[in-house]
Amino acid sequence: MKDDISAIFKKAKMIGKIPDTVSPMLAKSVDRPFDKGDWFFEIKFDGYRIIAIIDRRIDLYSRNKLLYTEKFPAIVKALEKLPAPIVLDGEVVVLDDKGKADFKLLQNHLKTGSGYPIYFVFDLLFYGKYDLRGLQLRERKKILKDILPEFTNIRYADHIEKEGKNFFSSVAALGIEGVMAKNSLSGYVEGQRTDDWLKVKNLQTQEAIICGFTAPRKGRKHLGSLVLGVYESDRLVYAGHSGGGFNETELAELKSRLMTIRSDHSPFELMPKTNAQVTWVEPKLVCEIRFTEWTDDGSMRHPVFVGLREDKRPKEVVREVPQKVSTLMNNHEEQGFEKFSNLDKVLWPNEGHTKKDVLDYYEKLSDYILPYLKDRPENLHRFPHGIDGPSFYQKNNTTLPAGIESIKILSDTENKEINYLLCQNKETLLYMVNLGCIEINPWNSRIQSLDHPDYLILDLDPLNIGFKQVVKAALATNDILKKIEVKAYCKTSGLTGLHIFIPLQAKYDYEQARRFALIINMIVSRNLSKITSLKRMPAQRTEKVYLDYLQNRRGQTLASAYSLRPEKGAPISMPLAWSEVNENLNPKSFNIFNALSRIKKYGDLWQGVLGEGIKMDESIERLEKMIKNLI
């Protein structure tokens, strides 16, 4: 191996084995091309994003973890010649006679086997005993180009540097979908959209969910138009209808599939105005639409059906509105924190951690923590003189800098409006830190539905009792939840306790969440009466783990996942896999300096908290049956 390649490997993290699956890094959409040093510009392929895992066997996974190994046997055969273990990221496409990726040709291949699929590989994530995700993209692609043989159906996805505008013009002239812009100095962040990967589209495309169809007219057969939707803040909203882009075979096949998921009810909360009577279907099928622009009422103008996207989940489909590239590029300027004050102020006297250390932590973790802060009113917990000095909570923000969003909410107790800050972006997060917010405390609900929390919280708070007993209470809680088919997520509090979250998807109000939490805690307390308590007053629960269900109140806040805590050692409230919740767990082992490397290794374990919510009625029925069996 070349000396410079060997030197790159020395910077990589060594591992025992490669993972079974990987969530691909995602890109944000921007409004125009740009030139920038240290950036790579690649062709945006119109195909299926595929992660190739080559170990004892070869697995090809789509973005939503569907297995495509049997769909592309020729690619698998070529991958067998690569050294194992190895994990690649790329796009499978079928080229037309002009050498341009054509999504319809790819779909035809998946149906009939016709055409010649090619795997364009643009990233290398694992190689041998090395985890390369923490390396710069420039370094990863250098290794990739060095090790990737010249196969006709597996190709290295090349790039140009700096000159994104000229490259985009060339791509647009050929009718190619667009350009990917990537910061060559960035690492690989699993499953996240970051400012380091951007996409610039030449052709407007949008993934959409098929929600219904109209009857055919004027001699057309099978169906007329597809009624389309996208998700906005977990609500399915109308996005237009498309009647173009089909041939007769596609119309017949699509009608046949849609009839299997026919529904008597519209999947939309607000009934859209359509130009004909609609046959509604369950929102299960995703398609790709090409269109000219968004109308003022949120519909696609001149939408044309391109094909079904079997590789995408409906819940992933959101309206894609390009961000201003100028704003995102400002995030990549040298982060000197010049606009912030007192950077050398020591916030942890014993460890010497400064405000700059905290700013640096949140800047690097912003892509992970922001999904759990956006659209949530913030309760600012400020430590202007460090963790040993006095602190205070600030809800009301009378004056805020330009660009910082806020919302006025009538207080339930003070009979006045409170102007809550909203942490919508990295700049606001760092603004909060500059005010002395060591920890970040968001509401459980978002501004779109303030009375309906996105999750239920079970807070396990020990008093004069060992952490192993907290673990025991957490496992007992999860055992009950598993029995009633409720999936829960656990994180360290960052202090001495554990937090268990149950996704609700904003389908229930706070009182319903509180009552359900109380029922669970009552059962746990009955089973573990010697070490747990439901009593709130400390004097009544000494040497026990307090099972706190009162976190489930409107306006109540709790330290967010990935939040720092103002305690010795600068600990983090860290999401855990349930397999980690055992007697060997040390909550203080997650801190300001090792959090990012852990997240890069395991990914964001907290994503499911904002995912599909429980069906509370069914869960309560199972609880009642379980309780009857105990009596």
C-alpha positions as CSV (number, residue, x, y, z in Angstrom):
1,M,0.0,0.0,0.0
2,K,1.3,3.5,-0.8
3,D,2.9,5.4,2.0
4,D,0.4,8.3,2.0
5,I,-2.5,5.8,2.1
6,S,-0.9,4.0,5.1
7,A,-0.5,7.3,6.8
8,I,-4.3,7.9,6.5
9,F,-5.1,4.6,8.0
10,K,-3.1,5.4,11.1
11,K,-5.6,8.2,11.8
12,A,-8.6,5.8,11.5
13,K,-10.3,4.1,14.4
14,M,-9.7,0.4,14.8
15,I,-12.8,-1.9,15.4
16,G,-13.5,-5.5,16.1
17,K,-16.1,-6.1,13.3
18,I,-18.0,-4.0,10.8
19,P,-21.7,-3.3,11.5
20,D,-24.6,-5.3,10.0
21,T,-26.3,-2.2,8.7
22,V,-25.4,1.5,8.2
23,S,-27.8,4.5,7.9
24,P,-26.5,6.6,5.0
25,M,-25.5,10.2,5.4
26,L,-28.1,12.6,3.9
27,A,-27.9,16.0,2.1
28,K,-29.7,19.3,2.4
29,S,-31.2,20.9,-0.7
30,V,-29.9,24.4,-1.6
31,D,-31.1,27.0,-4.1
32,R,-28.1,27.4,-6.4
33,P,-24.6,26.2,-7.2
34,F,-21.5,27.7,-5.7
35,D,-17.7,27.7,-5.8
36,K,-15.8,27.0,-2.7
37,G,-12.3,25.7,-1.8
38,D,-12.0,22.3,-0.1
39,W,-15.4,21.2,-1.6
40,F,-16.0,18.3,-3.9
41,F,-18.7,18.4,-6.6
42,E,-20.1,15.1,-7.9
43,I,-23.0,14.2,-10.3
44,K,-26.3,13.6,-8.5
45,F,-27.3,10.2,-9.8
46,D,-31.0,9.4,-10.4
47,G,-31.2,5.9,-9.0
48,Y,-31.3,3.9,-5.7
49,R,-29.0,4.8,-2.9
50,I,-27.3,1.5,-1.8
51,I,-25.0,0.6,1.1
52,A,-22.9,-2.4,0.2
53,I,-21.7,-4.5,3.2
54,I,-19.1,-7.1,2.1
55,D,-18.1,-9.5,4.9
56,R,-18.9,-13.2,5.2
57,R,-21.7,-12.5,2.7
58,I,-22.6,-9.5,0.6
59,D,-25.7,-7.4,1.5
60,L,-27.0,-4.5,-0.5
61,Y,-29.3,-2.2,1.6
62,S,-31.4,0.7,0.5
63,R,-31.7,3.9,2.5
64,N,-34.6,2.4,4.5
65,K,-32.9,-0.9,5.2
66,L,-34.6,-2.9,2.4
67,L,-32.5,-5.7,1.1
68,Y,-31.6,-5.5,-2.6
69,T,-29.0,-8.2,-2.9
70,E,-31.1,-10.4,-5.1
71,K,-32.2,-7.5,-7.3
72,F,-28.7,-6.8,-8.5
73,P,-26.9,-10.2,-8.9
74,A,-24.3,-8.9,-11.4
75,I,-23.2,-6.2,-9.0
76,V,-23.0,-8.7,-6.2
77,K,-20.8,-11.0,-8.3
78,A,-18.4,-8.1,-9.0
79,L,-18.3,-7.1,-5.3
80,E,-17.2,-10.6,-4.4
81,K,-13.8,-9.7,-5.9
82,L,-13.2,-6.9,-3.4
83,P,-11.3,-7.5,-0.2
84,A,-13.5,-8.2,2.8
85,P,-14.7,-6.8,5.2
86,I,-15.6,-3.5,3.5
87,V,-18.6,-1.1,3.5
88,L,-19.3,1.1,0.5
89,D,-21.8,3.9,-0.1
90,G,-23.1,4.7,-3.6
91,E,-25.9,4.8,-6.1
92,V,-27.2,2.0,-8.4
93,V,-28.4,3.4,-11.8
94,V,-29.2,2.2,-15.3
95,L,-27.8,4.5,-18.0
96,D,-29.6,5.4,-21.2
97,D,-28.0,5.4,-24.7
98,K,-26.5,8.8,-24.0
99,G,-24.8,7.6,-20.8
100,K,-27.3,9.4,-18.5
101,A,-28.9,7.8,-15.5
102,D,-32.6,7.1,-16.2
103,F,-34.8,6.2,-13.3
104,K,-37.5,4.6,-15.5
105,L,-34.8,2.2,-16.9
106,L,-33.8,1.3,-13.4
107,Q,-37.4,0.5,-12.6
108,N,-37.8,-1.6,-15.7
109,H,-34.7,-3.6,-14.7
110,L,-36.2,-4.3,-11.3
111,K,-39.4,-5.5,-12.9
112,T,-38.0,-7.4,-15.9
113,G,-34.2,-7.8,-15.5
114,S,-33.7,-5.7,-18.7
115,G,-30.9,-3.1,-18.8
116,Y,-27.5,-3.0,-17.2
117,P,-27.3,-1.7,-13.6
118,I,-24.1,0.1,-12.5
119,Y,-23.0,0.8,-8.9
120,F,-21.3,4.2,-8.7
121,V,-19.4,4.2,-5.4
122,F,-18.7,7.6,-3.8
123,D,-17.7,6.8,-0.3
124,L,-15.9,4.2,1.8
125,L,-17.0,3.8,5.4
126,F,-15.2,0.7,6.7
127,Y,-12.2,-1.2,5.4
128,G,-10.7,-4.3,7.1
129,K,-10.3,-3.5,10.8
130,Y,-10.7,0.3,10.3
131,D,-13.7,2.5,10.8
132,L,-13.1,5.4,8.3
133,R,-16.2,7.5,9.1
134,G,-14.2,9.9,11.3
135,L,-11.7,10.6,8.5
136,Q,-12.1,13.5,6.1
137,L,-14.1,12.8,2.9
138,R,-10.9,13.7,1.0
139,E,-9.1,10.9,2.8
140,R,-11.9,8.3,2.4
141,K,-12.1,8.9,-1.3
142,K,-8.4,8.7,-1.7
143,I,-8.4,5.2,-0.2
144,L,-11.5,4.2,-2.2
145,K,-9.9,5.2,-5.5
146,D,-6.8,3.2,-4.6
147,I,-8.6,0.0,-3.7
148,L,-11.5,0.0,-6.2
149,P,-10.8,-2.2,-9.3
150,E,-12.0,-1.2,-12.7
151,F,-15.2,-3.1,-13.2
152,T,-17.7,-2.4,-15.9
153,N,-20.6,-2.4,-13.4
154,I,-18.9,-0.9,-10.4
155,R,-17.3,2.5,-10.9
156,Y,-15.6,5.1,-8.7
157,A,-17.8,8.3,-8.6
158,D,-15.3,11.0,-9.4
159,H,-15.5,14.7,-8.6
160,I,-14.1,18.1,-9.3
161,E,-12.9,20.5,-6.7
162,K,-13.8,24.2,-6.0
163,E,-15.6,25.0,-9.3
164,G,-19.2,24.1,-8.5
165,K,-20.8,26.6,-10.8
166,N,-19.1,25.5,-14.0
167,F,-19.7,21.9,-13.1
168,F,-23.4,22.5,-12.5
169,S,-23.7,24.3,-15.9
170,S,-22.1,21.3,-17.7
171,V,-24.4,18.9,-15.9
172,A,-27.5,21.0,-16.6
173,A,-26.6,21.1,-20.3
174,L,-26.7,17.3,-20.4
175,G,-30.1,17.2,-18.7
176,I,-28.7,15.4,-15.6
177,E,-30.7,15.7,-12.4
178,G,-28.2,17.9,-10.5
179,V,-25.0,18.1,-8.5
180,M,-23.9,16.9,-5.0
181,A,-21.6,19.4,-3.1
182,K,-19.6,17.9,-0.3
183,N,-17.2,19.4,2.2
184,S,-14.0,17.4,1.6
185,L,-12.8,18.0,5.2
186,S,-16.0,16.5,6.7
187,G,-16.5,13.1,8.4
188,Y,-19.4,10.7,7.7
189,V,-22.4,11.4,9.9
190,E,-24.8,8.4,9.8
191,G,-28.5,9.1,9.1
192,Q,-28.3,12.9,9.4
193,R,-28.7,15.8,7.0
194,T,-25.8,18.2,7.7
195,D,-24.4,21.4,6.2
196,D,-21.5,19.3,4.9
197,W,-23.4,17.5,2.1
198,L,-25.6,19.6,-0.1
199,K,-27.6,19.0,-3.3
200,V,-28.3,21.4,-6.1
201,K,-31.0,20.3,-8.5
202,N,-31.2,21.1,-12.2
203,L,-34.5,19.3,-12.5
204,Q,-37.2,19.9,-9.8
205,T,-38.1,16.5,-8.3
206,Q,-40.1,15.6,-5.2
207,E,-40.9,12.4,-3.5
208,A,-44.7,12.2,-2.8
209,I,-47.1,9.7,-1.2
210,I,-49.9,8.4,-3.3
211,C,-53.1,9.1,-1.4
212,G,-55.8,8.4,-4.0
213,F,-56.6,8.4,-7.7
214,T,-59.4,9.7,-10.0
215,A,-61.3,7.8,-12.6
216,P,-59.9,7.9,-16.2
217,R,-61.5,10.3,-18.8
218,K,-61.4,10.8,-22.6
219,G,-60.6,7.3,-23.6
220,R,-57.8,6.8,-21.0
221,K,-57.8,3.5,-19.2
222,H,-57.3,2.4,-15.6
223,L,-56.9,5.7,-13.8
224,G,-56.9,9.4,-14.3
225,S,-54.6,11.3,-11.9
226,L,-52.8,10.4,-8.7
227,V,-53.7,12.5,-5.6
228,L,-50.4,13.2,-3.9
229,G,-49.3,14.2,-0.4
230,V,-46.3,15.0,1.8
231,Y,-45.7,15.2,5.5
232,E,-45.5,18.5,7.3
233,S,-44.9,18.3,11.1
234,D,-46.2,14.7,11.1
235,R,-49.4,15.7,9.3
236,L,-50.1,14.5,5.8
237,V,-51.0,17.4,3.6
238,Y,-52.1,17.7,0.0
239,A,-49.4,18.4,-2.6
240,G,-51.2,18.3,-5.9
241,H,-52.2,15.6,-8.4
242,S,-50.4,14.1,-11.4
243,G,-51.8,12.6,-14.5
244,G,-48.8,12.7,-16.8
245,G,-45.7,10.5,-17.3
246,F,-47.5,7.1,-17.5
247,N,-47.6,4.5,-20.3
248,E,-50.6,2.1,-20.4
249,T,-48.7,-0.7,-18.8
250,E,-47.7,1.5,-15.9
251,L,-51.3,2.6,-15.5
252,A,-52.6,-1.0,-15.3
253,E,-49.9,-2.1,-12.9
254,L,-50.3,0.9,-10.7
255,K,-54.1,0.6,-10.6
256,S,-53.8,-3.0,-9.6
257,R,-51.5,-2.2,-6.7
258,L,-53.6,0.7,-5.5
259,M,-56.8,-1.4,-5.4
260,T,-55.1,-3.6,-2.8
261,I,-54.8,-0.7,-0.4
262,R,-58.1,1.0,-1.2
263,S,-59.6,2.9,1.7
264,D,-63.1,4.3,2.5
265,H,-61.6,7.4,4.1
266,S,-59.3,10.2,3.0
267,P,-55.8,10.1,4.7
268,F,-55.8,13.9,4.9
269,E,-56.9,15.7,8.0
270,L,-58.1,18.6,5.7
271,M,-60.0,17.4,2.7
272,P,-58.3,18.7,-0.5
273,K,-60.2,20.2,-3.4
274,T,-59.8,17.9,-6.4
275,N,-61.0,18.2,-10.0
276,A,-62.9,14.8,-9.8
277,Q,-64.2,12.2,-7.4
278,V,-61.3,10.4,-5.7
279,T,-60.8,6.7,-4.8
280,W,-58.8,7.0,-1.6
281,V,-56.0,4.6,-0.7
282,E,-53.8,4.0,2.4
283,P,-50.7,6.3,2.3
284,K,-48.3,3.4,1.7
285,L,-46.8,4.0,-1.8
286,V,-44.1,6.6,-2.5
287,C,-43.5,7.9,-6.0
288,E,-41.1,10.4,-7.6
289,I,-42.6,13.4,-9.3
290,R,-40.9,15.9,-11.7
291,F,-42.4,19.4,-11.7
292,T,-41.7,23.0,-12.5
293,E,-42.4,24.9,-9.2
294,W,-44.4,25.1,-6.0
295,T,-47.6,27.1,-6.2
296,D,-48.7,29.5,-3.5
297,D,-51.1,27.0,-2.1
298,G,-48.4,24.3,-1.7
299,S,-49.1,22.2,-4.8
300,M,-46.7,21.1,-7.5
301,R,-47.1,22.8,-10.8
302,H,-47.0,20.6,-14.0
303,P,-46.3,17.4,-12.0
304,V,-45.1,14.4,-14.0
305,F,-44.9,10.8,-12.6
306,V,-41.4,9.4,-12.9
307,G,-41.8,6.1,-11.0
308,L,-42.4,4.4,-7.7
309,R,-39.8,4.7,-4.9
310,E,-39.8,1.3,-3.3
311,D,-36.7,2.3,-1.4
312,K,-38.4,5.2,0.5
313,R,-40.7,5.1,3.6
314,P,-43.8,7.3,3.5
315,K,-42.9,8.9,6.8
316,E,-39.6,10.1,5.2
317,V,-41.5,12.1,2.5
318,V,-41.5,15.8,3.4
319,R,-41.8,18.9,1.2
320,E,-38.3,19.7,-0.1
321,V,-37.7,23.4,-0.1
322,P,-34.2,24.4,-1.0
323,Q,-32.3,26.5,1.6
324,K,-30.3,29.6,0.7
325,V,-26.8,28.5,0.0
326,S,-25.4,31.8,1.3
327,T,-26.8,31.0,4.8
328,L,-25.4,27.5,4.9
329,M,-22.0,28.6,3.6
330,N,-21.8,31.1,6.4
331,N,-21.8,28.1,8.8
332,H,-18.7,26.8,7.1
333,E,-16.6,30.0,7.5
334,E,-13.9,29.7,10.1
335,Q,-15.7,29.2,13.4
336,G,-13.6,31.5,15.6
337,F,-16.5,32.4,17.9
338,E,-15.4,36.0,17.5
339,K,-19.0,37.2,18.0
340,F,-19.2,35.5,21.4
341,S,-18.0,36.9,24.7
342,N,-15.7,35.7,27.5
343,L,-14.5,32.6,25.7
344,D,-11.8,31.9,28.3
345,K,-14.2,32.0,31.2
346,V,-13.8,28.7,33.2
347,L,-17.2,27.0,33.7
348,W,-15.8,23.9,35.4
349,P,-13.2,25.0,37.9
350,N,-11.8,21.6,38.7
351,E,-11.4,20.5,35.1
352,G,-10.7,23.9,33.6
353,H,-13.4,23.5,30.8
354,T,-14.2,27.0,29.4
355,K,-17.1,28.5,27.6
356,K,-15.2,28.0,24.3
357,D,-15.1,24.2,25.1
358,V,-18.9,24.3,25.5
359,L,-19.5,26.3,22.3
360,D,-17.2,23.8,20.5
361,Y,-19.1,20.8,21.8
362,Y,-22.5,22.1,20.8
363,E,-21.2,23.3,17.4
364,K,-19.9,19.8,16.6
365,L,-23.0,18.1,18.0
366,S,-25.5,20.5,16.5
367,D,-26.7,18.1,13.7
368,Y,-27.6,15.5,16.3
369,I,-29.2,17.6,19.0
370,L,-31.2,20.1,16.9
371,P,-33.8,17.5,15.7
372,Y,-34.9,17.3,19.4
373,L,-34.9,21.1,19.9
374,K,-36.5,22.5,16.8
375,D,-40.1,24.0,17.2
376,R,-39.9,23.4,21.0
377,P,-40.1,26.3,23.5
378,E,-36.9,26.5,25.5
379,N,-36.4,27.1,29.2
380,L,-33.0,28.7,29.4
381,H,-31.0,27.4,32.4
382,R,-28.2,29.9,32.7
383,F,-24.9,29.5,34.6
384,P,-23.2,32.9,34.1
385,H,-20.5,32.1,36.6
386,G,-19.9,28.4,35.9
387,I,-21.3,25.3,37.5
388,D,-20.3,26.3,41.1
389,G,-22.0,29.7,40.8
390,P,-25.6,30.7,41.1
391,S,-27.9,29.7,38.2
392,F,-31.4,30.7,37.1
393,Y,-34.1,29.6,34.7
394,Q,-35.3,32.1,32.0
395,K,-38.5,31.5,30.1
396,N,-39.4,35.0,29.0
397,N,-37.2,36.7,26.4
398,T,-38.1,40.4,26.1
399,T,-35.4,41.2,23.5
400,L,-33.8,38.8,21.1
401,P,-31.3,39.4,18.2
402,A,-32.5,39.4,14.6
403,G,-32.9,35.9,13.3
404,I,-33.7,34.3,16.6
405,E,-37.2,32.9,16.5
406,S,-39.6,33.0,19.5
407,I,-43.3,32.3,20.3
408,K,-45.6,33.9,22.8
409,I,-47.5,31.4,25.0
410,L,-50.1,32.2,27.7
411,S,-48.8,30.9,31.0
412,D,-51.1,28.4,32.7
413,T,-50.1,29.8,36.2
414,E,-49.1,33.4,35.7
415,N,-52.0,34.6,33.5
416,K,-49.6,36.4,31.1
417,E,-47.9,35.8,27.8
418,I,-44.3,34.4,28.0
419,N,-42.1,34.9,25.0
420,Y,-40.3,31.6,24.7
421,L,-37.1,31.3,22.6
422,L,-37.2,28.6,19.8
423,C,-33.9,26.8,19.0
424,Q,-34.4,26.4,15.2
425,N,-30.8,26.3,14.1
426,K,-27.1,26.1,15.0
427,E,-26.8,29.8,15.4
428,T,-29.5,30.0,18.0
429,L,-28.1,27.0,19.9
430,L,-24.7,28.8,20.1
431,Y,-26.5,32.0,21.1
432,M,-28.0,30.1,24.0
433,V,-24.7,28.7,25.1
434,N,-23.1,32.2,25.0
435,L,-25.8,33.2,27.5
436,G,-24.4,30.6,29.8
437,C,-26.8,27.7,29.0
438,I,-24.7,24.7,29.8
439,E,-27.7,22.4,29.6
440,I,-30.6,22.6,27.1
441,N,-34.1,22.2,28.3
442,P,-36.9,21.9,25.6
443,W,-40.6,21.4,26.0
444,N,-42.0,17.9,25.4
445,S,-44.3,19.3,22.7
446,R,-43.8,21.4,19.6
447,I,-45.5,24.7,18.7
448,Q,-47.6,22.9,16.0
449,S,-49.4,21.1,18.9
450,L,-48.4,22.5,22.2
451,D,-51.0,20.4,24.2
452,H,-49.9,17.1,22.7
453,P,-46.4,15.9,23.7
454,D,-44.3,13.9,21.2
455,Y,-43.2,11.5,24.0
456,L,-43.9,10.4,27.5
457,I,-41.2,10.5,30.1
458,L,-40.5,8.1,33.0
459,D,-37.8,9.8,35.1
460,L,-35.9,7.5,37.5
461,D,-34.3,9.7,40.2
462,P,-32.4,8.0,43.0
463,L,-31.9,9.4,46.5
464,N,-29.1,7.9,48.6
465,I,-29.2,4.6,46.7
466,G,-26.7,3.1,44.3
467,F,-27.0,3.4,40.5
468,K,-27.3,-0.4,40.2
469,Q,-30.8,0.0,41.7
470,V,-31.7,2.6,39.1
471,V,-30.7,0.1,36.4
472,K,-32.8,-2.6,38.1
473,A,-35.8,-0.2,38.1
474,A,-35.2,0.7,34.5
475,L,-35.0,-2.9,33.3
476,A,-38.2,-3.8,35.3
477,T,-39.9,-0.9,33.6
478,N,-38.8,-2.0,30.2
479,D,-39.8,-5.5,30.9
480,I,-43.4,-4.3,31.6
481,L,-43.4,-2.2,28.5
482,K,-42.2,-5.0,26.3
483,K,-45.0,-7.2,27.6
484,I,-47.6,-4.7,26.5
485,E,-45.7,-4.2,23.2
486,V,-44.5,-0.7,23.8
487,K,-41.1,0.2,22.5
488,A,-39.2,2.6,24.8
489,Y,-35.9,4.4,24.6
490,C,-33.4,5.0,27.5
491,K,-30.8,7.7,28.1
492,T,-28.7,8.7,31.1
493,S,-29.9,11.8,32.8
494,G,-26.3,13.0,32.8
495,L,-26.4,12.9,36.6
496,T,-27.4,9.9,38.7
497,G,-30.6,8.8,37.1
498,L,-32.0,7.4,33.9
499,H,-34.8,8.7,31.6
500,I,-37.1,6.4,29.7
501,F,-39.0,7.9,26.8
502,I,-42.1,6.4,25.0
503,P,-43.0,7.9,21.6
504,L,-46.5,9.3,21.4
505,Q,-46.3,11.2,18.0
506,A,-48.4,14.0,19.5
507,K,-51.5,11.8,19.4
508,Y,-52.5,12.3,23.1
509,D,-52.7,15.2,25.5
510,Y,-50.5,15.7,28.6
511,E,-53.1,14.4,31.0
512,Q,-53.4,11.1,29.0
513,A,-49.6,10.8,29.0
514,R,-49.4,11.5,32.8
515,R,-52.0,8.9,33.6
516,F,-50.4,6.3,31.5
517,A,-47.0,7.0,33.0
518,L,-48.5,6.8,36.5
519,I,-50.0,3.3,35.8
520,I,-46.6,2.0,34.6
521,N,-44.8,3.4,37.6
522,M,-47.4,2.0,40.0
523,I,-46.8,-1.5,38.7
524,V,-43.0,-1.0,38.9
525,S,-43.3,0.3,42.4
526,R,-45.5,-2.7,43.4
527,N,-42.9,-5.1,42.0
528,L,-39.9,-3.3,43.5
529,S,-41.4,-1.7,46.6
530,K,-38.1,-2.0,48.6
531,I,-36.1,0.1,46.2
532,T,-38.6,2.4,44.5
533,S,-41.1,5.1,45.5
534,L,-43.9,7.2,44.0
535,K,-43.6,9.8,46.8
536,R,-42.4,13.2,45.6
537,M,-41.0,14.6,48.9
538,P,-37.4,13.6,49.4
539,A,-37.9,12.9,53.1
540,Q,-40.5,10.3,52.3
541,R,-38.3,8.4,49.7
542,T,-34.8,8.3,51.1
543,E,-32.7,5.3,49.9
544,K,-35.1,4.7,47.1
545,V,-35.5,5.4,43.4
546,Y,-38.2,8.0,42.8
547,L,-40.4,7.0,39.8
548,D,-41.3,10.5,38.6
549,Y,-44.3,10.6,36.2
550,L,-44.9,14.4,36.8
551,Q,-42.5,15.3,34.0
552,N,-45.5,14.8,31.7
553,R,-47.0,18.3,32.2
554,R,-47.5,21.1,29.8
555,G,-44.5,23.4,30.0
556,Q,-42.4,21.0,32.0
557,T,-38.8,20.7,30.6
558,L,-36.0,18.1,31.0
559,A,-32.4,18.0,29.8
560,S,-32.4,17.1,26.1
561,A,-30.6,14.1,24.7
562,Y,-27.0,15.0,24.1
563,S,-27.2,18.0,26.5
564,L,-24.3,18.8,28.8
565,R,-25.0,18.8,32.5
566,P,-23.5,21.3,35.0
567,E,-21.8,18.6,37.1
568,K,-18.2,17.5,37.8
569,G,-16.7,15.8,34.7
570,A,-19.0,17.7,32.3
571,P,-21.3,14.6,31.7
572,I,-23.7,14.2,28.9
573,S,-27.3,13.0,28.8
574,M,-26.5,10.1,26.5
575,P,-29.0,7.8,24.6
576,L,-28.3,4.1,25.2
577,A,-29.1,0.8,23.6
578,W,-31.1,-1.3,26.1
579,S,-28.2,-3.9,26.0
580,E,-26.0,-1.2,27.6
581,V,-28.5,-0.8,30.6
582,N,-26.8,-3.3,32.9
583,E,-24.9,-3.4,36.2
584,N,-21.7,-2.3,34.4
585,L,-23.2,0.9,33.1
586,N,-21.5,4.1,34.4
587,P,-23.5,7.2,33.5
588,K,-20.5,9.4,34.1
589,S,-18.5,7.7,31.3
590,F,-20.1,10.0,28.7
591,N,-18.7,13.4,28.7
592,I,-17.9,16.6,26.7
593,F,-14.8,15.0,25.0
594,N,-16.0,11.5,24.1
595,A,-19.6,12.1,23.1
596,L,-19.0,12.8,19.4
597,S,-16.8,9.7,18.8
598,R,-19.5,7.5,20.5
599,I,-22.2,8.9,18.3
600,K,-20.1,8.5,15.2
601,K,-19.6,4.8,16.2
602,Y,-23.2,4.0,17.1
603,G,-25.2,6.6,15.3
604,D,-28.2,8.5,16.8
605,L,-29.8,6.0,19.1
606,W,-32.5,8.5,20.0
607,Q,-34.2,8.8,16.5
608,G,-37.0,6.5,17.4
609,V,-38.3,8.8,20.1
610,L,-39.7,11.0,17.3
611,G,-41.0,8.1,15.3
612,E,-44.2,6.1,15.3
613,G,-46.2,6.6,18.5
614,I,-47.8,3.9,20.6
615,K,-51.5,3.0,20.4
616,M,-52.4,3.9,24.0
617,D,-55.8,2.2,24.1
618,E,-54.3,-1.1,23.0
619,S,-51.5,-0.7,25.4
620,I,-53.9,-0.1,28.3
621,E,-55.9,-3.2,27.3
622,R,-52.8,-5.3,27.5
623,L,-51.9,-3.7,30.9
624,E,-55.4,-4.6,32.3
625,K,-54.9,-8.2,31.2
626,M,-51.5,-8.3,32.7
627,I,-52.8,-6.9,36.0
628,K,-55.6,-9.4,36.1
629,N,-53.1,-12.2,35.7
630,L,-51.2,-10.8,38.7
631,I,-54.2,-10.7,41.0
